[in-house]
Amino acid sequence: MNGKSLDIAIKDFNYNLPENRIAKYPLEERDKAKLLVLKNGEIKERVFFELPQILDKDYLLIYNDTKVVHARLFFKKETGSVIEVFCLEPFFPNEIQIAFAQKEQGQWKCFIGNNKKWKEGLLSQSIEHNGQKITLNAQRKEQIDNAWIVNFTWTKGYSFAEVLSLMGIIPLPPYINREVREQDNDDYQTIYAFEQGSVAAPTAGLHFTEKTFTELKAKQIKSNFVTLHVGAGTFKPVSTNSIADHIMHTEKITIPKQVIKDLIAYSQKKILCVGTTSVRTIESLYWHGVKLIENKNASLEIDIWQWEPYQKTQTISSQDALEAILNAMEKEGTELLCGQTQIIIAPTYKYHIVNSMITNFHQPKSTLLLLVAAMIGEKWEECYDFALENNFRFLSFGDACYFEV
C-alpha cells in the first residue's frame, strides 16, 4: 500500500469561505472566542472559557510549545527595490537551537520576495540598539526547490535569535492580508510559547489564558507539552487533483520522555491534542514505536515518512508502540525524543493515540481540513456549515472547535 492508494479527490474538501468570515484580528479577550463542540454526534455552540466545564480529569491535554520567530526580513537596495527574505529553517548548522545561538554567521533556507531584483551582491540593513549599531548582511547562495540558501553575517556579540528579534517581523499568514502591527507580536503567540523555531503559530492554542490553565488545574486535568516547529508549508493548499499526488511538508519535533509516560498512563482515557500540530506529533509517535518494534536496529531518532501509515494494516497497539519508545529512551539514557515528521493524516487514516482535538477552522482544500475529516468523517461539512450559519470567525485569529470521537 502506498500514497497512490489514498486516491481521494481534493474537490470533496472544498467549501465557500467568504472573505468577510476570515478573522483579521483576534478578539480582545482570547477566551471569549466561540467554541463549536462536536461530541456524541451532536453539534453545540459554547464559549472557549467554558472548556474546563466540558472536560474532566480523564483527559490528558497535549500542547505545542513552539514559539513564532520574527522570520521576515526586509532589505532595501540602493536602487530602492525592497527584497524580502523569509527564514524558513536553518541550513548550517541545521539544528535549530544551535542555529539561533550562532554568533556572527549562519546559513538558512529562505523564501525570497522580489527575487528578480536581487541578481547578486550583498544586502544589508542596520539598526541602533542600546547605543550600538547592529548590521545584518545577506548573501544569496544556491537554490533548493522554490527556496534559496542565504548566508547571513552580522555584528559581533549578538546571537541570530537576537538579530531576528530586533530586525525581523512576525510572519502573519498570507490570508490575514493586512500590515503587521506591534500588538501582533503578542497576539500571534500562545501564552505558553517557549521553544523558538516556528514561522506560524499553533493557532488552536491562541485561545488559552492563564485563567483557563488555572481552572483546568483545579479540576485535576493533566497537561504536557511537545514541540513541533511549524513551517510555511502548513499554509500550502493541496494543488493536485488527488491527495495521493500531494507532497507533505516535513517539520522538526521534540517530545520529552514524560509525555510518553503520560500517554501510556492515559491510554484508556482521553488524549486531547491542542492543535493539528500536536495531533501530527502524537500520531507520529505511534508509527515510530511500530518501527522500533519491527526493526530492533531502528534509530531512536524519529523520522516518519508521509505515506508510512498507509503501507499496511497495523495491529500493534498504541500501548505497545509507546512502551517500545519508552524502553528505547531509557536504554539510551535520554530524556528527549527528537527528529522530524512528514506524516499526512487524511480520510482512511485510523487514529491510534489521539481521540479528541481542539483546533481552529481551516482553509478549504488544506491538509489541516483533511486531518479533521480523518477524525470526524463527513461530519466536518455539517460542522463548517453550522459555523458559517452562526457567524463563527475563521482561520488563525478565528474561533475554535472541539471534536471528540
N, C-alpha and C positions, 0 to 999 in steps of 0.2 A: 504494500500500500504506500502511495506517495502523494505529493501535492496535487497531482492530476486527479486523484480520487475526490478531492474537495471541489468538485466542479459545480460551484454554486454561483448563480448569476448575481452580480453586484446590484443590478437594477431592482432586485427584490428587497434591497435595503436602502431604498431612497424614500424621502418624504419631502413635502414642501415646507421649507423653513423661511418665512418672510424675514426680510432684513430687520424689521422693527421688533422682532422677537429675540434678536441676539442682544444680550446684555452688554452694553458698552462700559458700564461702571458697576462696581459691586454695591450692595446695599450698605448703608452707613453702619448698621449693626449686622455682623456676619451671620449670627444665628437666627436672624429674623427671616431668612430665606424660606421659601415654601419647600416642603418635603413630600414628594409623591411616594406613597408606601404601597408596595405590592406584596401581600402576604396572604397565604391560603387562597390564592387566586383572586383576591379582592383588591381593588384599587381605591385608595383613600388619599385625601389631601390633609396633610398635617403641617406643622411648622418645625423647622430644624431644631429649635431649642427643646422640643418635646422628645428628642431621641432617647435621653436617659429613661423616659417613661415607657418607651416602646420596648427597650431591651431589659434583660435580667442577667443575673450572674452566671448563666450558662453560656454567655458569649465571650469570645476572645476577639478583641479588636486589633487589627494589624494596620499600622500607618506607614507611609513612606516619608522618611525624614529628610529627603533631599532638599537642597537649597538652590534657588534660582540665582545664577550669576549674571552680572551686567555684561552679557555676551556680545552686545552690538557696539562696535567701534566705528567712528566716522573720521575720515581723514580728508582734508581739503588740499587739493593740488594747487600749485601756483597759477594754473590756468583757470582756477575757480571750480573745476569739477569736484564733486564730492563722491568719495568712494566709501561704501560700507563694507566692513569686514566683520562677519558674524562667526564668532568662535564656536565651533561645534563640539570638538573633542580634542584632547591632547594627542599629538603625533610622536613627539620626542621631547622629554620622556613621556611614555604613554600611560603611566599610572597617574590617575587624576590628582590625587593629593600631592604627589611629588611634583607634578606639573604646576600646580598652584603655588607651591612653596619655592619654585625656581627663582633665583636671583639673576638678573641681567639678561638672560636669554632663554628662549624655548620655541618649539615648533608646534603649531596647531593646524588641524584640519578645519577649513573655514569656507563658508559661502561668501562670495564677493559680489556685492551690488555695484552696478555701473562698471563691470569688469573691463569692457572695451576701452574705457578711458585710462586704464592702468596697464599700459603696454610693457613698461619696465621701470626700473629705478626704485628708490626708497620713498616710502610715505612716512610722514612724521606729524605728530601733534604734541603739544606741550601744555602743561597747566602749572599754576603756582599752588603749592601746598605747604602750609606751615613755614612760609617764607623761603621755600626751596622750589626751584624749577625742576619739574619732572618731565622727561621726554620719552615718548614711546615711538619706536621705529618699526615699520613693517616692510618686509620684502617677500614678494610672491615667488614661490618655487613651482614644483611640478603640479599638474592637475591630476586629481583622483576622482573618477566618475564626474559628478556635477559640482565637485568642490575642489579647493586648492590647498596645498600646504603653504602656510605662511610662516616665515621666520621672524620672530619678534625679538627686539633688543630694547632695553630700557635703562633708565638711570639707576646707578648702583645704590644698593641699600633697601630696595623695595622688592617684595615678592610679586609674582604675577597676579595673585589674588588681590593684592592691594592696588596694583595698577588698574585692573579691571574695575574694581570698586570705585576708584577715583575718576576714571576716564570713560568707562563704558556706560551703556544704557540698558535697563532691564528689557528683555525681549518679549513684549506682549504678542499674543497670537495674531497672525495677519488678519483674521476676521474681525478683530476688535476695531480695526480701521479708524484709528484716531492717534493723535500725538501722545507720547508718553508724558505723564505729569509726575511731579515729585512724590505725590501720595501713592503712586503705583509701586514704589519701592517697598512699601508695607503691604498694600492691598494684594499684590500678586505674589504673596509669600505666606505659607502656612505659619501659624504661631509656634509650631514645633520644628520648623526647618532648621537643620543643623549641618548636614554634610554638603559642602559646596560642590556643584557639578552639573546642575540641570539648566537647560535653555527653555524650559517650560515648567510651570508649576503643576504638581499633582492636585488638580483643582477641586476634587471632592473634599480635600482637607481644608479648603479655604473657609468652610462654614463653621469650623470648630473654634470655640472660645475657651478661655480659662474656666468660665462658669460651666461649660459643657463637661470639661475634664473633671472638675470638682464633683459634679453631680454623678458622673459615671463611676468615679472612685467611691463615692458614698454608697453606691449600690453594689459595690464589690465586683464591678465589671473589669476584667483584666485587660490591659493594653500592652502592646510591644511594638517595636519599630524595626523596619528593614530599610534598606536604601536601594532605590533604582534611580539612576540619573537619567532624566527624561531628555531624549534627543528631539531634534527638529522633525524627525520622521513621524512623530506622533500625530502631526497635523496633515500628513500626506494622505489624500484620499486614494481609494482604490481606483486606478485609472484603467485597469484592464476589465474586459467583459466578465471574466471568470475570476473568482478569488484564487483559484489554483495557479494563476499566472502572476499574482502579486508578490513582489519581493518585500518581505517584512524587515523593518529596521532592527538593528542589534543595540542593546543597551546594557550598561555595566550594572551589576548588582552586588550587594553585600548583605549577608544575613548572619546575625550573631547566633552563637550556639544556644543561648537561652530561648530564642524564638523557636528553634527546633524542639526543644524540651516542652515549651508551652503548647505547640501544635500537637505533640504526642498526647499530652495531658488532656487536651480538649477535643481529641479526635472523635469522640462520641457525642460531642456537644455542637456548638455553633461557631464556625470560623467566619468572622465578618471582616472583610477587607475594605479599607477606606481607599477607594480609587482603583481604577483599572491597572495602574502601575503596580500596586500591592498585589492585585489578583495575579498578574503575569509573573511576579516574583514568586509567590507562594505556589502556584501551579507548576512553575519550573522546578521547584524543589522535588516534587513527586517524580518527575522524569529523571532528575539527577539521581535520586535514590534507586530507581529502577536500573539505571546504568551501573551503579555501584554493585547491585545485587547480581546482575547478569555478567558483569566483567570484573573479576577480582583485581585486575590490573588497571582499572579505570582511574583517571586522575581525580583527586579531590576537588580540584578547581572546576567550578560549574561552567558548562558550555552547552547550551541547548539550541539545537538547530530548529529552524522554522517548522519543518514537517515531522519532527521527531514523534509527536503524539499520535500521528496518523499512520505510522509504519505498520502497526499491528494492534489487535485487540489485547489490552493489558489486564492481567488477572492479579498482579501483585497489589496487595492492599496498601493504602496510604500509610498505615501504621508501620508496616514492614519497610516501606521506602524511607520513611523519616528515621526509623531506628538504624537503618543502614548508614545514613548520613551521620547521625549522632555517633555511632560506633567508629566510623572513619575519622571524624573530627577528634574524638577522644584518643584514638590510636596515634594520631599525628600531633596531639597536644596543641590544637589550635582553637581559638575562641571565635574566629570569623571565617565564614564560608564566602569566598569571593569568586567572581567570574562574570559571565555575560549570558544573556538570553535573547533569542530571536523568535521565541515562541509566538505563534499566531493562534488565537483562540476564536474559533468561528463555529457556526452551527454544524453539528455532528460531533463536536468535541464533548467529551464526558469529563465534568469536573471531578477531581479526585480528592481535593482537600477543602477548597473554598465552597461554602454553601449559602453565603449571603454577601451582599456588597452595598456600599454607598458610593454613588457616582453622580456626575452631572449629566445633563442632556448633551448628546454628541452630534457631530455633523452627519448629514446624510452620506451614505456610501463610505463611511470610515471604518477602519479596523476596530475602533473603540465600540461602535454600534454593533459590529459583528460579535464582539466579546459579550456584550449584553444579551444579544439574541441567543447566543450559545447557552446562557444560563436560564433565560425565561421563555425561550421559544417565540412563537408568534405573538405572545402577549406584548412584545415590545411595541408593536404597532398600536395596540389598544392604549398602552401607557402614554405613548407620544401623542396620540390623538387627544387623550384626556388632558394632557399638559397644554397642548395648543388651544383647546377649547376653554381652558380655565386660567388662561393668562399667566402661565408659568414663563419664567425667563430662561433662555437657552445659552448653552456653551460655557466658557470658562468662568465668567462672572455671574452666571445664572443660578437657577435654583437646583435642588438636589433630588435624587431618587434613592429609595431604599428597597432593594429587591431581596427576597428570601425564598429559597426553594426547599 
